Amino acid sequence: MQVSVLASGSKGNAVYVEMDGCRLLIDAGISATRIKKALAALDVDAATLDGVLITHEHRDHIAGLTTLSKWYHLPIFTRRATFEHMSCRAQLPAECLCPIEDGFRLNGVQVMPFSTSHDAADPVGYRIQGSKCMALATDLGFVTASVQAAIDGADVLVLEANHDPEVLKNGSYPWPLKRRILSNRGHLANSDAAWALARLRKQPEKVFLAHLSEENNRPELAKDTVQGILSRQGIAIDFAVTSQTETVSMM
């Protein structure tokens, strides 16, 4: 299994997953050119992707989708309401649209969407199961019981650690935006990510801390907060902090 976070943050998100010969892109929130180049650096031809999984319709998750679809005509999987609310919906080839509800099989792996709490039409995370298991849960205001169950048992987990609440509260964002981020349909705080990890029955081999805010967080703050909480619980996990500008990988 290979998991590479090509980009993660408010300026764009894209994650490459390869498992048992199946090649998937989760979100296409950076330019198609950048996706193509980032995959090429991993010795992956974007044309060989088996599909694109979209978590929700916000621009930082779909900005490159239209061009990517025109270039490669890849199947796109997401919830029906997400397709309906996409700003680029009319530009996507109809034959590429694959609305999903429950889990489905794709080239030998099981793809299981699960609902997340975010201010979008019908946002989801994904659990991908084959000989190994990976899960992605970003853009969520809090970890519901169903999200906790969906990420449990993953060998590799991409989990949001968006902000430090005190940094956010004392920062320059207008109060309506602060309130949105702090709400249960906003983004996950570092400490909430840590407690979600602490509640897992099986600890993952690798965790990517993802979707860090550039203004309301810092990589070392996210990592120190999460590690500090887990250390006090007697838990040790291998972490990587994702980047808005550089690919972060685990093989």
C-alpha positions as a printed NumPy array, in Angstrom:
array([[  0.   ,   0.   ,   0.   ],
       [  1.14 ,   3.513,  -0.805],
       [ -0.445,   6.675,   0.549],
       [  0.815,  10.064,  -0.592],
       [ -0.775,  13.332,   0.468],
       [ -0.093,  15.546,  -2.562],
       [ -1.504,  18.635,  -0.832],
       [ -3.596,  19.334,   2.232],
       [ -5.062,  22.582,   3.51 ],
       [ -7.477,  25.364,   2.695],
       [ -5.708,  26.098,  -0.612],
       [ -6.246,  22.593,  -1.992],
       [ -6.421,  18.898,  -1.134],
       [ -5.472,  15.721,  -2.979],
       [ -4.424,  12.29 ,  -1.704],
       [ -3.101,   9.379,  -3.777],
       [ -3.798,   5.825,  -2.595],
       [ -2.506,   2.668,  -4.23 ],
       [ -3.591,  -0.684,  -2.865],
       [ -3.53 ,  -4.149,  -4.431],
       [ -3.079,  -2.657,  -7.884],
       [ -5.931,  -0.15 ,  -7.514],
       [ -4.955,   3.498,  -7.948],
       [ -7.218,   6.171,  -6.487],
       [ -7.164,   9.91 ,  -6.022],
       [ -9.122,  11.296,  -3.087],
       [-10.12 ,  14.873,  -3.919],
       [ -8.755,  17.041,  -6.716],
       [ -8.499,  20.42 ,  -5.035],
       [ -5.247,  21.504,  -6.694],
       [ -4.659,  22.118, -10.39 ],
       [ -4.708,  19.182, -12.77 ],
       [ -1.184,  20.136, -13.849],
       [  0.061,  19.945, -10.284],
       [ -1.711,  16.613,  -9.741],
       [ -0.141,  15.245, -12.93 ],
       [  3.351,  16.394, -11.911],
       [  3.012,  15.181,  -8.32 ],
       [  1.898,  11.748,  -9.478],
       [  4.664,  11.618, -12.086],
       [  7.172,  12.26 ,  -9.291],
       [  5.792,   9.083,  -7.694],
       [  6.208,   7.232, -11.035],
       [  2.44 ,   7.188, -11.505],
       [  0.758,   8.168, -14.767],
       [ -2.444,  10.069, -13.925],
       [ -4.131,   8.331, -16.852],
       [ -3.821,   5.013, -14.971],
       [ -5.977,   6.142, -12.046],
       [ -8.984,   3.87 , -11.471],
       [-11.097,   6.725, -10.152],
       [-11.385,   9.96 ,  -8.229],
       [-13.195,   9.998,  -4.876],
       [-14.589,  13.381,  -3.824],
       [-15.326,  14.121,  -0.178],
       [-17.444,  17.262,  -0.732],
       [-18.025,  20.149,  -3.095],
       [-15.939,  22.951,  -1.568],
       [-13.447,  24.445,  -4.017],
       [-10.341,  23.293,  -2.146],
       [-11.438,  19.717,  -2.936],
       [-12.55 ,  20.058,  -6.578],
       [-10.55 ,  22.937,  -8.133],
       [ -8.693,  20.646, -10.558],
       [-11.535,  18.243, -11.258],
       [-12.845,  19.756, -14.49 ],
       [ -9.483,  19.769, -16.268],
       [ -8.538,  16.368, -14.856],
       [-11.795,  14.952, -16.248],
       [-11.197,  16.479, -19.675],
       [ -7.672,  15.135, -19.847],
       [ -8.225,  11.601, -18.57 ],
       [-11.984,  10.907, -18.546],
       [-11.74 ,   9.26 , -15.134],
       [-14.76 ,   7.978, -13.196],
       [-15.695,  10.337, -10.377],
       [-17.324,   8.962,  -7.237],
       [-19.222,  10.963,  -4.631],
       [-22.652,  11.459,  -3.13 ],
       [-25.436,  12.62 ,  -5.447],
       [-26.032,  15.839,  -3.486],
       [-22.336,  16.664,  -3.751],
       [-22.484,  16.42 ,  -7.546],
       [-25.572,  18.642,  -7.544],
       [-23.834,  21.346,  -5.5  ],
       [-20.527,  21.357,  -7.398],
       [-19.769,  24.693,  -9.06 ],
       [-18.203,  22.759, -11.95 ],
       [-21.038,  20.23 , -12.329],
       [-22.038,  21.364, -15.854],
       [-18.449,  21.021, -17.1  ],
       [-18.01 ,  17.409, -15.988],
       [-18.669,  14.663, -18.583],
       [-21.956,  12.976, -17.654],
       [-20.54 ,   9.51 , -18.286],
       [-17.829,  10.131, -15.659],
       [-20.285,  10.822, -12.837],
       [-20.753,   7.865, -10.489],
       [-23.119,   8.718,  -7.609],
       [-22.595,   6.538,  -4.549],
       [-24.499,   5.767,  -1.385],
       [-23.011,   2.72 ,   0.286],
       [-19.741,   0.879,  -0.176],
       [-18.671,  -0.444,  -3.562],
       [-15.86 ,  -2.492,  -5.071],
       [-13.393,  -0.971,  -7.482],
       [-10.609,  -2.983,  -9.108],
       [-10.328,  -5.389,  -6.189],
       [-10.665,  -3.03 ,  -3.229],
       [-13.691,  -2.066,  -1.163],
       [-14.434,   1.648,  -0.968],
       [-16.687,   2.667,   1.901],
       [-17.879,   6.274,   2.236],
       [-18.968,   7.482,   5.663],
       [-20.774,  10.688,   6.561],
       [-18.899,  13.526,   8.244],
       [-20.103,  16.636,  10.064],
       [-19.218,  19.608,   7.85 ],
       [-21.049,  22.535,   6.27 ],
       [-21.456,  20.933,   2.85 ],
       [-24.303,  19.172,   1.029],
       [-23.474,  15.571,   1.951],
       [-19.808,  15.342,   2.987],
       [-18.022,  12.036,   3.442],
       [-14.747,  10.471,   4.46 ],
       [-13.496,   7.239,   2.926],
       [-12.341,   3.857,   4.177],
       [-10.5  ,   1.789,   1.557],
       [-10.081,  -1.891,   2.342],
       [ -7.967,  -4.487,   0.554],
       [ -5.006,  -6.452,   1.857],
       [ -4.466,  -3.349,   4.015],
       [ -6.808,  -0.585,   5.12 ],
       [ -6.587,   3.194,   4.916],
       [ -9.072,   5.806,   6.01 ],
       [ -9.407,   9.526,   5.459],
       [-11.408,  11.854,   7.692],
       [-10.907,  15.578,   7.123],
       [-13.221,  18.589,   7.084],
       [-15.304,  17.615,  10.085],
       [-16.38 ,  19.648,  13.047],
       [-16.278,  16.714,  15.428],
       [-15.752,  12.966,  15.377],
       [-19.129,  11.261,  15.542],
       [-19.533,   7.664,  16.702],
       [-19.912,   6.539,  13.085],
       [-16.713,   8.343,  12.032],
       [-14.872,   6.838,  14.996],
       [-16.   ,   3.37 ,  13.911],
       [-15.054,   4.042,  10.283],
       [-11.47 ,   5.041,  11.079],
       [-10.895,   2.279,  13.641],
       [ -8.683,  -0.525,  12.379],
       [ -7.083,   1.472,   9.576],
       [ -3.411,   0.727,   8.974],
       [ -2.922,   4.256,   7.63 ],
       [ -5.1  ,   7.177,   8.672],
       [ -5.339,  10.68 ,   7.217],
       [ -6.953,  12.725,   9.983],
       [ -7.691,  16.424,  10.216],
       [ -5.801,  18.515,  12.778],
       [ -6.92 ,  21.91 ,  11.565],
       [ -6.401,  24.397,  14.351],
       [ -5.536,  25.275,  17.914],
       [ -8.683,  26.849,  19.423],
       [ -6.795,  29.512,  21.378],
       [ -4.716,  30.544,  18.381],
       [ -7.91 ,  30.736,  16.337],
       [ -9.824,  32.747,  18.942],
       [ -6.98 ,  35.253,  19.289],
       [ -6.265,  35.448,  15.569],
       [ -7.304,  37.889,  12.86 ],
       [-10.224,  35.958,  11.373],
       [-13.603,  37.71 ,  11.602],
       [-15.824,  36.296,  14.311],
       [-18.373,  34.658,  11.914],
       [-15.523,  32.646,  10.336],
       [-14.107,  31.722,  13.746],
       [-17.559,  30.57 ,  14.82 ],
       [-17.907,  28.446,  11.661],
       [-14.535,  26.745,  12.189],
       [-15.243,  26.078,  15.874],
       [-18.747,  24.714,  15.236],
       [-19.653,  21.04 ,  15.031],
       [-19.874,  21.478,  11.24 ],
       [-16.519,  23.206,  10.935],
       [-13.005,  21.836,  11.338],
       [-11.299,  19.531,  13.82 ],
       [ -9.008,  20.952,  16.497],
       [ -5.632,  19.369,  17.262],
       [ -6.778,  18.09 ,  20.651],
       [ -9.95 ,  16.567,  19.199],
       [ -7.843,  14.695,  16.646],
       [ -5.685,  13.393,  19.472],
       [ -8.634,  12.119,  21.476],
       [-10.078,  10.423,  18.393],
       [ -6.767,   8.577,  18.049],
       [ -6.723,   7.731,  21.752],
       [-10.162,   6.108,  21.456],
       [ -9.108,   3.756,  18.645],
       [ -9.124,   0.108,  19.624],
       [ -6.347,  -0.656,  17.123],
       [ -3.685,   1.956,  16.581],
       [ -2.695,   2.681,  12.97 ],
       [  0.808,   2.111,  11.661],
       [  0.944,   5.668,  10.349],
       [ -1.098,   8.82 ,  10.835],
       [ -1.04 ,  11.856,   8.569],
       [ -2.164,  15.009,  10.366],
       [ -3.976,  16.876,   7.615],
       [ -5.743,  20.11 ,   6.602],
       [ -3.689,  22.272,   8.964],
       [ -4.688,  25.926,   8.982],
       [ -1.856,  28.182,   7.864],
       [ -2.967,  30.965,  10.218],
       [ -4.465,  29.069,  13.167],
       [ -2.   ,  26.224,  13.497],
       [  1.64 ,  25.267,  13.033],
       [  3.061,  21.837,  12.137],
       [  5.04 ,  21.612,  15.381],
       [  2.045,  22.762,  17.441],
       [ -0.236,  20.161,  15.867],
       [  2.282,  17.378,  16.355],
       [  3.217,  18.396,  19.911],
       [ -0.442,  18.684,  20.965],
       [ -1.386,  15.306,  19.55 ],
       [  1.744,  13.543,  20.82 ],
       [  1.39 ,  15.119,  24.247],
       [ -2.174,  13.871,  24.738],
       [ -1.348,  10.402,  23.421],
       [  1.822,  10.134,  25.521],
       [ -0.183,  10.809,  28.656],
       [ -2.428,   7.91 ,  27.616],
       [  0.583,   5.644,  27.08 ],
       [  0.089,   5.583,  23.282],
       [  2.852,   5.97 ,  20.683],
       [  1.973,   6.497,  17.008],
       [  4.115,   7.292,  13.985],
       [  3.042,  10.74 ,  12.674],
       [  3.632,  12.777,   9.567],
       [  2.373,  16.33 ,   9.223],
       [  1.055,  17.101,   5.751],
       [  1.878,  20.157,   3.681],
       [  0.041,  22.574,   1.43 ],
       [  2.967,  22.692,  -0.987],
       [  4.844,  19.389,  -0.822],
       [  3.938,  15.703,  -1.147],
       [  4.161,  13.674,   2.056],
       [  4.249,   9.895,   1.514],
       [  4.082,   6.571,   3.308],
       [  4.786,   3.256,   1.575]])
